[in-house]
Amino acid sequence: MKKVMTGAMIAAAVALGGAGSAAAAQQSPEQGARQDCRTYSSVTECGKVQLNEKQRACVTSSVQLGMTERRAEVECSAFG
């Protein structure tokens, strides 16, 4: 009986945690349509990432080394 109750408590905690995360991810009405946001290395970028020439070269190099383009855009814009 204890195992069933523990499992139910864990499931409830996960569900509550997920609901909190979903609420935090919602946008206000002023922001309009849902944006394409992603977070890597504690940096969040939404929409099309504006990159300078050096950052675009960083993205190209990182993608050739096996990183996804979306991640490379965020990391190169933040650190490149």
PDB file of N, CA, C and O in Angstrom:
ATOM      1  N   MET A   1       0.827  -1.200   0.000  1.00  0.00           N
ATOM      2  CA  MET A   1       0.000   0.000   0.000  1.00  0.00           C
ATOM      3  C   MET A   1       0.860   1.249   0.000  1.00  0.00           C
ATOM      4  O   MET A   1       0.527   2.235  -0.657  1.00  0.00           O
ATOM      5  N   LYS A   2       1.987   1.215   0.746  1.00  0.00           N
ATOM      6  CA  LYS A   2       2.855   2.384   0.803  1.00  0.00           C
ATOM      7  C   LYS A   2       3.443   2.713  -0.562  1.00  0.00           C
ATOM      8  O   LYS A   2       3.587   3.885  -0.908  1.00  0.00           O
ATOM      9  N   LYS A   3       3.787   1.676  -1.349  1.00  0.00           N
ATOM     10  CA  LYS A   3       4.374   1.906  -2.666  1.00  0.00           C
ATOM     11  C   LYS A   3       3.381   2.609  -3.586  1.00  0.00           C
ATOM     12  O   LYS A   3       3.760   3.498  -4.349  1.00  0.00           O
ATOM     13  N   VAL A   4       2.121   2.216  -3.517  1.00  0.00           N
ATOM     14  CA  VAL A   4       1.085   2.826  -4.355  1.00  0.00           C
ATOM     15  C   VAL A   4       0.913   4.287  -3.967  1.00  0.00           C
ATOM     16  O   VAL A   4       0.818   5.151  -4.839  1.00  0.00           O
ATOM     17  N   MET A   5       0.871   4.573  -2.678  1.00  0.00           N
ATOM     18  CA  MET A   5       0.695   5.952  -2.222  1.00  0.00           C
ATOM     19  C   MET A   5       1.902   6.805  -2.592  1.00  0.00           C
ATOM     20  O   MET A   5       1.744   7.955  -3.000  1.00  0.00           O
ATOM     21  N   THR A   6       3.101   6.255  -2.456  1.00  0.00           N
ATOM     22  CA  THR A   6       4.308   7.003  -2.811  1.00  0.00           C
ATOM     23  C   THR A   6       4.301   7.327  -4.303  1.00  0.00           C
ATOM     24  O   THR A   6       4.623   8.445  -4.703  1.00  0.00           O
ATOM     25  N   GLY A   7       3.932   6.342  -5.121  1.00  0.00           N
ATOM     26  CA  GLY A   7       3.854   6.567  -6.561  1.00  0.00           C
ATOM     27  C   GLY A   7       2.839   7.639  -6.908  1.00  0.00           C
ATOM     28  O   GLY A   7       3.082   8.471  -7.782  1.00  0.00           O
ATOM     29  N   ALA A   8       1.709   7.622  -6.231  1.00  0.00           N
ATOM     30  CA  ALA A   8       0.679   8.629  -6.481  1.00  0.00           C
ATOM     31  C   ALA A   8       1.159  10.011  -6.070  1.00  0.00           C
ATOM     32  O   ALA A   8       0.856  10.999  -6.739  1.00  0.00           O
ATOM     33  N   MET A   9       1.906  10.089  -4.976  1.00  0.00           N
ATOM     34  CA  MET A   9       2.425  11.383  -4.514  1.00  0.00           C
ATOM     35  C   MET A   9       3.460  11.932  -5.492  1.00  0.00           C
ATOM     36  O   MET A   9       3.492  13.132  -5.766  1.00  0.00           O
ATOM     37  N   ILE A  10       4.307  11.042  -6.017  1.00  0.00           N
ATOM     38  CA  ILE A  10       5.310  11.475  -6.997  1.00  0.00           C
ATOM     39  C   ILE A  10       4.615  11.958  -8.263  1.00  0.00           C
ATOM     40  O   ILE A  10       4.982  12.996  -8.815  1.00  0.00           O
ATOM     41  N   ALA A  11       3.624  11.222  -8.723  1.00  0.00           N
ATOM     42  CA  ALA A  11       2.887  11.623  -9.926  1.00  0.00           C
ATOM     43  C   ALA A  11       2.216  12.973  -9.728  1.00  0.00           C
ATOM     44  O   ALA A  11       2.217  13.805 -10.635  1.00  0.00           O
ATOM     45  N   ALA A  12       1.641  13.197  -8.547  1.00  0.00           N
ATOM     46  CA  ALA A  12       0.998  14.477  -8.261  1.00  0.00           C
ATOM     47  C   ALA A  12       2.017  15.607  -8.242  1.00  0.00           C
ATOM     48  O   ALA A  12       1.741  16.695  -8.746  1.00  0.00           O
ATOM     49  N   ALA A  13       3.190  15.364  -7.669  1.00  0.00           N
ATOM     50  CA  ALA A  13       4.229  16.388  -7.613  1.00  0.00           C
ATOM     51  C   ALA A  13       4.717  16.739  -9.011  1.00  0.00           C
ATOM     52  O   ALA A  13       4.943  17.909  -9.318  1.00  0.00           O
ATOM     53  N   VAL A  14       4.880  15.729  -9.854  1.00  0.00           N
ATOM     54  CA  VAL A  14       5.312  15.983 -11.229  1.00  0.00           C
ATOM     55  C   VAL A  14       4.244  16.778 -11.971  1.00  0.00           C
ATOM     56  O   VAL A  14       4.560  17.712 -12.708  1.00  0.00           O
ATOM     57  N   ALA A  15       2.984  16.410 -11.778  1.00  0.00           N
ATOM     58  CA  ALA A  15       1.897  17.128 -12.445  1.00  0.00           C
ATOM     59  C   ALA A  15       1.839  18.578 -12.000  1.00  0.00           C
ATOM     60  O   ALA A  15       1.642  19.468 -12.827  1.00  0.00           O
ATOM     61  N   LEU A  16       2.007  18.829 -10.720  1.00  0.00           N
ATOM     62  CA  LEU A  16       1.992  20.203 -10.218  1.00  0.00           C
ATOM     63  C   LEU A  16       3.175  20.988 -10.738  1.00  0.00           C
ATOM     64  O   LEU A  16       3.040  22.157 -11.100  1.00  0.00           O
ATOM     65  N   GLY A  17       4.335  20.353 -10.776  1.00  0.00           N
ATOM     66  CA  GLY A  17       5.524  21.025 -11.307  1.00  0.00           C
ATOM     67  C   GLY A  17       5.352  21.380 -12.761  1.00  0.00           C
ATOM     68  O   GLY A  17       5.750  22.461 -13.196  1.00  0.00           O
ATOM     69  N   GLY A  18       4.755  20.468 -13.523  1.00  0.00           N
ATOM     70  CA  GLY A  18       4.511  20.727 -14.938  1.00  0.00           C
ATOM     71  C   GLY A  18       3.523  21.857 -15.142  1.00  0.00           C
ATOM     72  O   GLY A  18       3.686  22.663 -16.058  1.00  0.00           O
ATOM     73  N   ALA A  19       2.499  21.930 -14.300  1.00  0.00           N
ATOM     74  CA  ALA A  19       1.503  22.997 -14.424  1.00  0.00           C
ATOM     75  C   ALA A  19       2.135  24.345 -14.133  1.00  0.00           C
ATOM     76  O   ALA A  19       1.823  25.335 -14.794  1.00  0.00           O
ATOM     77  N   GLY A  20       3.009  24.389 -13.160  1.00  0.00           N
ATOM     78  CA  GLY A  20       3.692  25.643 -12.843  1.00  0.00           C
ATOM     79  C   GLY A  20       4.579  26.096 -13.978  1.00  0.00           C
ATOM     80  O   GLY A  20       4.640  27.285 -14.292  1.00  0.00           O
ATOM     81  N   SER A  21       5.266  25.155 -14.594  1.00  0.00           N
ATOM     82  CA  SER A  21       6.140  25.486 -15.713  1.00  0.00           C
ATOM     83  C   SER A  21       5.337  25.984 -16.902  1.00  0.00           C
ATOM     84  O   SER A  21       5.742  26.928 -17.581  1.00  0.00           O
ATOM     85  N   ALA A  22       4.211  25.357 -17.151  1.00  0.00           N
ATOM     86  CA  ALA A  22       3.377  25.768 -18.281  1.00  0.00           C
ATOM     87  C   ALA A  22       2.839  27.171 -18.072  1.00  0.00           C
ATOM     88  O   ALA A  22       2.773  27.963 -19.013  1.00  0.00           O
ATOM     89  N   ALA A  23       2.458  27.481 -16.845  1.00  0.00           N
ATOM     90  CA  ALA A  23       1.942  28.817 -16.558  1.00  0.00           C
ATOM     91  C   ALA A  23       3.034  29.863 -16.743  1.00  0.00           C
ATOM     92  O   ALA A  23       2.773  30.957 -17.244  1.00  0.00           O
ATOM     93  N   ALA A  24       4.239  29.535 -16.344  1.00  0.00           N
ATOM     94  CA  ALA A  24       5.340  30.480 -16.479  1.00  0.00           C
ATOM     95  C   ALA A  24       5.699  30.706 -17.941  1.00  0.00           C
ATOM     96  O   ALA A  24       6.173  31.783 -18.304  1.00  0.00           O
ATOM     97  N   ALA A  25       5.477  29.696 -18.784  1.00  0.00           N
ATOM     98  CA  ALA A  25       5.847  29.806 -20.189  1.00  0.00           C
ATOM     99  C   ALA A  25       4.816  30.578 -21.009  1.00  0.00           C
ATOM    100  O   ALA A  25       5.108  30.974 -22.137  1.00  0.00           O
ATOM    101  N   GLN A  26       3.617  30.799 -20.469  1.00  0.00           N
ATOM    102  CA  GLN A  26       2.581  31.497 -21.214  1.00  0.00           C
ATOM    103  C   GLN A  26       2.951  32.967 -21.391  1.00  0.00           C
ATOM    104  O   GLN A  26       3.594  33.568 -20.530  1.00  0.00           O
ATOM    105  N   GLN A  27       2.540  33.529 -22.510  1.00  0.00           N
ATOM    106  CA  GLN A  27       2.843  34.913 -22.818  1.00  0.00           C
ATOM    107  C   GLN A  27       1.652  35.791 -22.476  1.00  0.00           C
ATOM    108  O   GLN A  27       0.508  35.337 -22.430  1.00  0.00           O
ATOM    109  N   SER A  28       1.949  37.050 -22.241  1.00  0.00           N
ATOM    110  CA  SER A  28       0.868  37.994 -21.981  1.00  0.00           C
ATOM    111  C   SER A  28       0.185  38.335 -23.302  1.00  0.00           C
ATOM    112  O   SER A  28       0.781  38.149 -24.363  1.00  0.00           O
ATOM    113  N   PRO A  29      -1.041  38.825 -23.260  1.00  0.00           N
ATOM    114  CA  PRO A  29      -1.765  39.146 -24.492  1.00  0.00           C
ATOM    115  C   PRO A  29      -1.053  40.199 -25.347  1.00  0.00           C
ATOM    116  O   PRO A  29      -1.207  40.211 -26.568  1.00  0.00           O
ATOM    117  N   GLU A  30      -0.273  41.084 -24.710  1.00  0.00           N
ATOM    118  CA  GLU A  30       0.421  42.130 -25.468  1.00  0.00           C
ATOM    119  C   GLU A  30       1.490  41.555 -26.394  1.00  0.00           C
ATOM    120  O   GLU A  30       1.856  42.197 -27.379  1.00  0.00           O
ATOM    121  N   GLN A  31       1.999  40.349 -26.095  1.00  0.00           N
ATOM    122  CA  GLN A  31       3.077  39.784 -26.892  1.00  0.00           C
ATOM    123  C   GLN A  31       2.579  39.146 -28.175  1.00  0.00           C
ATOM    124  O   GLN A  31       3.386  38.772 -29.025  1.00  0.00           O
ATOM    125  N   GLY A  32       1.280  39.014 -28.337  1.00  0.00           N
ATOM    126  CA  GLY A  32       0.729  38.487 -29.572  1.00  0.00           C
ATOM    127  C   GLY A  32       0.964  36.997 -29.709  1.00  0.00           C
ATOM    128  O   GLY A  32       0.849  36.248 -28.739  1.00  0.00           O
ATOM    129  N   ALA A  33       1.295  36.566 -30.927  1.00  0.00           N
ATOM    130  CA  ALA A  33       1.464  35.144 -31.221  1.00  0.00           C
ATOM    131  C   ALA A  33       2.625  34.546 -30.442  1.00  0.00           C
ATOM    132  O   ALA A  33       3.557  35.245 -30.045  1.00  0.00           O
ATOM    133  N   ARG A  34       2.547  33.255 -30.235  1.00  0.00           N
ATOM    134  CA  ARG A  34       3.604  32.537 -29.505  1.00  0.00           C
ATOM    135  C   ARG A  34       4.916  32.628 -30.290  1.00  0.00           C
ATOM    136  O   ARG A  34       4.951  32.394 -31.499  1.00  0.00           O
ATOM    137  N   GLN A  35       5.983  32.970 -29.585  1.00  0.00           N
ATOM    138  CA  GLN A  35       7.291  33.087 -30.216  1.00  0.00           C
ATOM    139  C   GLN A  35       8.046  31.774 -30.108  1.00  0.00           C
ATOM    140  O   GLN A  35       7.749  30.934 -29.259  1.00  0.00           O
ATOM    141  N   ASP A  36       9.022  31.617 -30.980  1.00  0.00           N
ATOM    142  CA  ASP A  36       9.894  30.451 -30.977  1.00  0.00           C
ATOM    143  C   ASP A  36      11.058  30.761 -30.036  1.00  0.00           C
ATOM    144  O   ASP A  36      12.004  31.444 -30.429  1.00  0.00           O
ATOM    145  N   CYS A  37      10.998  30.268 -28.804  1.00  0.00           N
ATOM    146  CA  CYS A  37      12.040  30.535 -27.811  1.00  0.00           C
ATOM    147  C   CYS A  37      12.826  29.274 -27.513  1.00  0.00           C
ATOM    148  O   CYS A  37      12.279  28.171 -27.537  1.00  0.00           O
ATOM    149  N   ARG A  38      14.100  29.437 -27.234  1.00  0.00           N
ATOM    150  CA  ARG A  38      14.941  28.326 -26.807  1.00  0.00           C
ATOM    151  C   ARG A  38      15.987  28.830 -25.836  1.00  0.00           C
ATOM    152  O   ARG A  38      16.410  29.984 -25.904  1.00  0.00           O
ATOM    153  N   THR A  39      16.407  27.945 -24.920  1.00  0.00           N
ATOM    154  CA  THR A  39      17.386  28.291 -23.898  1.00  0.00           C
ATOM    155  C   THR A  39      18.507  27.270 -23.918  1.00  0.00           C
ATOM    156  O   THR A  39      18.266  26.065 -23.841  1.00  0.00           O
ATOM    157  N   TYR A  40      19.720  27.753 -24.020  1.00  0.00           N
ATOM    158  CA  TYR A  40      20.919  26.926 -23.934  1.00  0.00           C
ATOM    159  C   TYR A  40      21.937  27.686 -23.103  1.00  0.00           C
ATOM    160  O   TYR A  40      22.044  28.908 -23.209  1.00  0.00           O
ATOM    161  N   SER A  41      22.676  26.978 -22.287  1.00  0.00           N
ATOM    162  CA  SER A  41      23.715  27.584 -21.441  1.00  0.00           C
ATOM    163  C   SER A  41      23.172  28.782 -20.664  1.00  0.00           C
ATOM    164  O   SER A  41      23.850  29.800 -20.528  1.00  0.00           O
ATOM    165  N   SER A  42      21.962  28.656 -20.163  1.00  0.00           N
ATOM    166  CA  SER A  42      21.287  29.690 -19.361  1.00  0.00           C
ATOM    167  C   SER A  42      21.018  30.972 -20.134  1.00  0.00           C
ATOM    168  O   SER A  42      20.831  32.027 -19.527  1.00  0.00           O
ATOM    169  N   VAL A  43      20.996  30.903 -21.451  1.00  0.00           N
ATOM    170  CA  VAL A  43      20.696  32.064 -22.296  1.00  0.00           C
ATOM    171  C   VAL A  43      19.450  31.741 -23.110  1.00  0.00           C
ATOM    172  O   VAL A  43      19.384  30.694 -23.755  1.00  0.00           O
ATOM    173  N   THR A  44      18.458  32.636 -23.085  1.00  0.00           N
ATOM    174  CA  THR A  44      17.222  32.434 -23.833  1.00  0.00           C
ATOM    175  C   THR A  44      17.148  33.422 -24.986  1.00  0.00           C
ATOM    176  O   THR A  44      17.404  34.614 -24.818  1.00  0.00           O
ATOM    177  N   GLU A  45      16.798  32.915 -26.149  1.00  0.00           N
ATOM    178  CA  GLU A  45      16.573  33.738 -27.338  1.00  0.00           C
ATOM    179  C   GLU A  45      15.205  33.374 -27.894  1.00  0.00           C
ATOM    180  O   GLU A  45      14.830  32.202 -27.924  1.00  0.00           O
ATOM    181  N   CYS A  46      14.464  34.379 -28.333  1.00  0.00           N
ATOM    182  CA  CYS A  46      13.148  34.152 -28.927  1.00  0.00           C
ATOM    183  C   CYS A  46      13.126  34.731 -30.332  1.00  0.00           C
ATOM    184  O   CYS A  46      13.724  35.772 -30.602  1.00  0.00           O
ATOM    185  N   GLY A  47      12.424  34.037 -31.221  1.00  0.00           N
ATOM    186  CA  GLY A  47      12.310  34.513 -32.595  1.00  0.00           C
ATOM    187  C   GLY A  47      13.596  34.331 -33.365  1.00  0.00           C
ATOM    188  O   GLY A  47      14.438  33.508 -33.006  1.00  0.00           O
ATOM    189  N   LYS A  48      13.745  35.105 -34.428  1.00  0.00           N
ATOM    190  CA  LYS A  48      14.947  35.030 -35.259  1.00  0.00           C
ATOM    191  C   LYS A  48      16.088  35.729 -34.538  1.00  0.00           C
ATOM    192  O   LYS A  48      15.957  36.877 -34.114  1.00  0.00           O
ATOM    193  N   VAL A  49      17.205  35.030 -34.404  1.00  0.00           N
ATOM    194  CA  VAL A  49      18.365  35.570 -33.705  1.00  0.00           C
ATOM    195  C   VAL A  49      19.157  36.439 -34.680  1.00  0.00           C
ATOM    196  O   VAL A  49      19.542  35.990 -35.760  1.00  0.00           O
ATOM    197  N   GLN A  50      19.393  37.692 -34.280  1.00  0.00           N
ATOM    198  CA  GLN A  50      20.172  38.612 -35.110  1.00  0.00           C
ATOM    199  C   GLN A  50      21.658  38.411 -34.810  1.00  0.00           C
ATOM    200  O   GLN A  50      22.096  38.598 -33.675  1.00  0.00           O
ATOM    201  N   LEU A  51      22.433  38.029 -35.830  1.00  0.00           N
ATOM    202  CA  LEU A  51      23.848  37.729 -35.650  1.00  0.00           C
ATOM    203  C   LEU A  51      24.710  38.643 -36.516  1.00  0.00           C
ATOM    204  O   LEU A  51      24.337  38.986 -37.638  1.00  0.00           O
ATOM    205  N   ASN A  52      25.866  39.033 -35.981  1.00  0.00           N
ATOM    206  CA  ASN A  52      26.827  39.775 -36.802  1.00  0.00           C
ATOM    207  C   ASN A  52      27.680  38.764 -37.578  1.00  0.00           C
ATOM    208  O   ASN A  52      27.479  37.556 -37.453  1.00  0.00           O
ATOM    209  N   GLU A  53      28.612  39.249 -38.361  1.00  0.00           N
ATOM    210  CA  GLU A  53      29.414  38.379 -39.225  1.00  0.00           C
ATOM    211  C   GLU A  53      30.231  37.363 -38.420  1.00  0.00           C
ATOM    212  O   GLU A  53      30.304  36.190 -38.787  1.00  0.00           O
ATOM    213  N   LYS A  54      30.833  37.809 -37.342  1.00  0.00           N
ATOM    214  CA  LYS A  54      31.641  36.922 -36.507  1.00  0.00           C
ATOM    215  C   LYS A  54      30.769  35.826 -35.878  1.00  0.00           C
ATOM    216  O   LYS A  54      31.184  34.670 -35.795  1.00  0.00           O
ATOM    217  N   GLN A  55      29.576  36.193 -35.442  1.00  0.00           N
ATOM    218  CA  GLN A  55      28.664  35.223 -34.833  1.00  0.00           C
ATOM    219  C   GLN A  55      28.153  34.220 -35.868  1.00  0.00           C
ATOM    220  O   GLN A  55      27.995  33.039 -35.559  1.00  0.00           O
ATOM    221  N   ARG A  56      27.894  34.683 -37.100  1.00  0.00           N
ATOM    222  CA  ARG A  56      27.462  33.759 -38.159  1.00  0.00           C
ATOM    223  C   ARG A  56      28.570  32.759 -38.478  1.00  0.00           C
ATOM    224  O   ARG A  56      28.288  31.586 -38.726  1.00  0.00           O
ATOM    225  N   ALA A  57      29.826  33.206 -38.476  1.00  0.00           N
ATOM    226  CA  ALA A  57      30.952  32.298 -38.703  1.00  0.00           C
ATOM    227  C   ALA A  57      31.038  31.270 -37.568  1.00  0.00           C
ATOM    228  O   ALA A  57      31.339  30.100 -37.800  1.00  0.00           O
ATOM    229  N   CYS A  58      30.772  31.721 -36.355  1.00  0.00           N
ATOM    230  CA  CYS A  58      30.749  30.827 -35.195  1.00  0.00           C
ATOM    231  C   CYS A  58      29.672  29.761 -35.365  1.00  0.00           C
ATOM    232  O   CYS A  58      29.912  28.587 -35.084  1.00  0.00           O
ATOM    233  N   VAL A  59      28.490  30.160 -35.823  1.00  0.00           N
ATOM    234  CA  VAL A  59      27.388  29.213 -36.042  1.00  0.00           C
ATOM    235  C   VAL A  59      27.795  28.183 -37.088  1.00  0.00           C
ATOM    236  O   VAL A  59      27.613  26.983 -36.882  1.00  0.00           O
ATOM    237  N   THR A  60      28.336  28.638 -38.194  1.00  0.00           N
ATOM    238  CA  THR A  60      28.747  27.728 -39.269  1.00  0.00           C
ATOM    239  C   THR A  60      29.756  26.709 -38.755  1.00  0.00           C
ATOM    240  O   THR A  60      29.627  25.513 -39.015  1.00  0.00           O
ATOM    241  N   SER A  61      30.751  27.184 -38.034  1.00  0.00           N
ATOM    242  CA  SER A  61      31.785  26.304 -37.489  1.00  0.00           C
ATOM    243  C   SER A  61      31.195  25.307 -36.486  1.00  0.00           C
ATOM    244  O   SER A  61      31.524  24.121 -36.518  1.00  0.00           O
ATOM    245  N   SER A  62      30.342  25.782 -35.617  1.00  0.00           N
ATOM    246  CA  SER A  62      29.746  24.914 -34.591  1.00  0.00           C
ATOM    247  C   SER A  62      28.863  23.839 -35.207  1.00  0.00           C
ATOM    248  O   SER A  62      28.865  22.695 -34.752  1.00  0.00           O
ATOM    249  N   VAL A  63      28.105  24.203 -36.244  1.00  0.00           N
ATOM    250  CA  VAL A  63      27.240  23.237 -36.928  1.00  0.00           C
ATOM    251  C   VAL A  63      28.097  22.175 -37.612  1.00  0.00           C
ATOM    252  O   VAL A  63      27.750  20.994 -37.592  1.00  0.00           O
ATOM    253  N   GLN A  64      29.209  22.581 -38.216  1.00  0.00           N
ATOM    254  CA  GLN A  64      30.102  21.625 -38.873  1.00  0.00           C
ATOM    255  C   GLN A  64      30.716  20.650 -37.866  1.00  0.00           C
ATOM    256  O   GLN A  64      31.068  19.525 -38.219  1.00  0.00           O
ATOM    257  N   LEU A  65      30.842  21.089 -36.613  1.00  0.00           N
ATOM    258  CA  LEU A  65      31.382  20.232 -35.563  1.00  0.00           C
ATOM    259  C   LEU A  65      30.309  19.361 -34.900  1.00  0.00           C
ATOM    260  O   LEU A  65      30.618  18.560 -34.018  1.00  0.00           O
ATOM    261  N   GLY A  66      29.045  19.517 -35.326  1.00  0.00           N
ATOM    262  CA  GLY A  66      27.992  18.640 -34.855  1.00  0.00           C
ATOM    263  C   GLY A  66      26.934  19.267 -33.961  1.00  0.00           C
ATOM    264  O   GLY A  66      26.003  18.575 -33.548  1.00  0.00           O
ATOM    265  N   MET A  67      27.044  20.555 -33.649  1.00  0.00           N
ATOM    266  CA  MET A  67      26.029  21.218 -32.822  1.00  0.00           C
ATOM    267  C   MET A  67      24.823  21.549 -33.693  1.00  0.00           C
ATOM    268  O   MET A  67      24.971  21.807 -34.888  1.00  0.00           O
ATOM    269  N   THR A  68      23.627  21.544 -33.099  1.00  0.00           N
ATOM    270  CA  THR A  68      22.446  21.931 -33.876  1.00  0.00           C
ATOM    271  C   THR A  68      22.518  23.426 -34.185  1.00  0.00           C
ATOM    272  O   THR A  68      23.117  24.200 -33.437  1.00  0.00           O
ATOM    273  N   GLU A  69      21.910  23.808 -35.278  1.00  0.00           N
ATOM    274  CA  GLU A  69      21.955  25.217 -35.686  1.00  0.00           C
ATOM    275  C   GLU A  69      21.254  26.109 -34.662  1.00  0.00           C
ATOM    276  O   GLU A  69      21.731  27.204 -34.364  1.00  0.00           O
ATOM    277  N   ARG A  70      20.129  25.648 -34.126  1.00  0.00           N
ATOM    278  CA  ARG A  70      19.396  26.444 -33.135  1.00  0.00           C
ATOM    279  C   ARG A  70      20.255  26.705 -31.900  1.00  0.00           C
ATOM    280  O   ARG A  70      20.287  27.827 -31.395  1.00  0.00           O
ATOM    281  N   ARG A  71      20.945  25.686 -31.416  1.00  0.00           N
ATOM    282  CA  ARG A  71      21.788  25.865 -30.238  1.00  0.00           C
ATOM    283  C   ARG A  71      22.979  26.762 -30.580  1.00  0.00           C
ATOM    284  O   ARG A  71      23.336  27.645 -29.800  1.00  0.00           O
ATOM    285  N   ALA A  72      23.586  26.541 -31.730  1.00  0.00           N
ATOM    286  CA  ALA A  72      24.732  27.349 -32.139  1.00  0.00           C
ATOM    287  C   ALA A  72      24.357  28.828 -32.234  1.00  0.00           C
ATOM    288  O   ALA A  72      25.144  29.688 -31.838  1.00  0.00           O
ATOM    289  N   GLU A  73      23.171  29.135 -32.752  1.00  0.00           N
ATOM    290  CA  GLU A  73      22.737  30.532 -32.840  1.00  0.00           C
ATOM    291  C   GLU A  73      22.689  31.183 -31.467  1.00  0.00           C
ATOM    292  O   GLU A  73      23.171  32.301 -31.289  1.00  0.00           O
ATOM    293  N   VAL A  74      22.108  30.486 -30.498  1.00  0.00           N
ATOM    294  CA  VAL A  74      21.982  31.056 -29.157  1.00  0.00           C
ATOM    295  C   VAL A  74      23.355  31.207 -28.510  1.00  0.00           C
ATOM    296  O   VAL A  74      23.672  32.267 -27.969  1.00  0.00           O
ATOM    297  N   GLU A  75      24.165  30.163 -28.559  1.00  0.00           N
ATOM    298  CA  GLU A  75      25.459  30.213 -27.890  1.00  0.00           C
ATOM    299  C   GLU A  75      26.414  31.196 -28.567  1.00  0.00           C
ATOM    300  O   GLU A  75      27.156  31.903 -27.886  1.00  0.00           O
ATOM    301  N   CYS A  76      26.403  31.245 -29.894  1.00  0.00           N
ATOM    302  CA  CYS A  76      27.291  32.179 -30.583  1.00  0.00           C
ATOM    303  C   CYS A  76      26.852  33.628 -30.406  1.00  0.00           C
ATOM    304  O   CYS A  76      27.693  34.527 -30.386  1.00  0.00           O
ATOM    305  N   SER A  77      25.540  33.869 -30.276  1.00  0.00           N
ATOM    306  CA  SER A  77      25.089  35.241 -30.048  1.00  0.00           C
ATOM    307  C   SER A  77      25.455  35.689 -28.640  1.00  0.00           C
ATOM    308  O   SER A  77      25.704  36.873 -28.415  1.00  0.00           O
ATOM    309  N   ALA A  78      25.492  34.766 -27.697  1.00  0.00           N
ATOM    310  CA  ALA A  78      25.792  35.105 -26.306  1.00  0.00           C
ATOM    311  C   ALA A  78      27.297  35.153 -26.031  1.00  0.00           C
ATOM    312  O   ALA A  78      27.765  36.024 -25.298  1.00  0.00           O
ATOM    313  N   PHE A  79      28.049  34.228 -26.612  1.00  0.00           N
ATOM    314  CA  PHE A  79      29.452  34.082 -26.234  1.00  0.00           C
ATOM    315  C   PHE A  79      30.429  34.327 -27.389  1.00  0.00           C
ATOM    316  O   PHE A  79      31.639  34.392 -27.176  1.00  0.00           O
ATOM    317  N   GLY A  80      29.898  34.464 -28.615  1.00  0.00           N
ATOM    318  CA  GLY A  80      30.795  34.572 -29.772  1.00  0.00           C
ATOM    319  C   GLY A  80      31.117  35.972 -30.163  1.00  0.00           C
ATOM    320  O   GLY A  80      31.860  36.191 -31.119  1.00  0.00           O
TER     321      GLY A  80
END
